[in-house]
């Protein structure tokens, strides 16, 4: 038995005490308050298992990291192979074979004329790289992004975030970053018109709320970027690698960006890795002389474990036809969930592409529900969505997430390996919870009152 195995066995159950003492105590408080304080001991595919032997269907996927499910054996085998081969790693004054092979594999998937790759450690680092590359390539300073966007939490990436809760207390942020409404081509035209914008950075589908573009939005945005000499940067950190039923979400609208940002699922769920695929002139503008070869980089970015995880991940996606599975299962799930809209007045819309799905709730018309809804909204906007997510977890053992702050949207990001059994369970469980929400008074509205009381106390304190 290894030291780590012994240590984990000896300290099992100490998770929350250790985090409360040494890490983020508020996270512990949140988990305990909403009843998510479980001790997970094992994970496989789309499932988590706690120390009581309970099985949970994971529709959070580590914010989209676990597209292959958890602990995929082919990725494990690739990582074990790297370790057993005792390969040289991070020599730095060298170029590694594995990073070249992963770059080659990535570029086989991308649309258009993207022919160069820059590796980094995370999605936020990919955004930071895109800011630097686009500024240097265009010799312009401004970056345009969309309201309600999420691009990461490092200072440059944070400057492109459209949600003030993440920005408050960290200003001043990166100068020259300009927000425009998502889906507003006139606003984008005005923002780019002075020809001083380096890049328009956009999520093809916004992660916060799962907001879809209008049919012509991305194609017209690409046209405007070309017109004004602005680089189009597609942030596919969450939408990429098959999530939406296409390998890259921009393919739904036949758009060819100047850069595609990726991370999350590329890791296979094991070793953090991010990347920027870009047009050759963008790369060569930054690295234009031998004395500039190190003007941008990241120490651990091309480490062997990350590169092997990425190579194995792309192989699994191809071999197991996960893009096709996401398209088929997503179509079935969205269709089945949409049938609930006409039956339950609190459910206003079901939207998404592939296995990136949102259920949006809104104010009801019946008097009893309207009064209960108003109570929650007055305490904290968006609180009703927690009244769906919590019983979905506690009573049906399905882990999901609220899609953003102050919105009544539940987001589903299941692993791309789910099948018909999981799809049936998702629809049945959500319908059961939504049906319970329409019973006033009822157990779920008792939960709602407790949530409202806690929210009001937090506001007062």
Buried (B, 14 or more C-beta within 10 A) or exposed (E): EEEEEEEEEEEEEEBBEEBBEEEEEEEBEEBEBBEEEBEBBEBEBBBBBBEEEEEBBBBBBBBBBBBBBBBBEBBBEBBEEBEEEEBEBEEEEEEBEBBEBBBEBBEEBBBBEBBBBBBBBBBBBBBBBBBBBBBBBBEBEBBBBBBBBBBBBBEBBBBBBBBEEBBEEEEEBBEBBBBBEBBBBEBBBEBBEEEBBBBBBBBBBBBBBBBBBEEEBBBBBBBBBEEBEBBBBBBBBBBBBBBBBBBBBBBBBEBBBBBBBBBBBBBBBBBBBBBBBBBEEBBEBBBEEEEEEEEBBBEBBBBBBBBBBBBBBBBBBBEBEBBEBBBBBBBBBBEBBBEBBEEBBBBBEBBBBBBBBBBBBEBBEEEEBBEBBEBBBEBBEBBBBBBBBBBBBEBBBBBBBBBBEBBBBBBBBBBBBBEEEBBEBBBEBBBBBBBBBBEBEEEBBEBBBEBBEBBEEEEEE
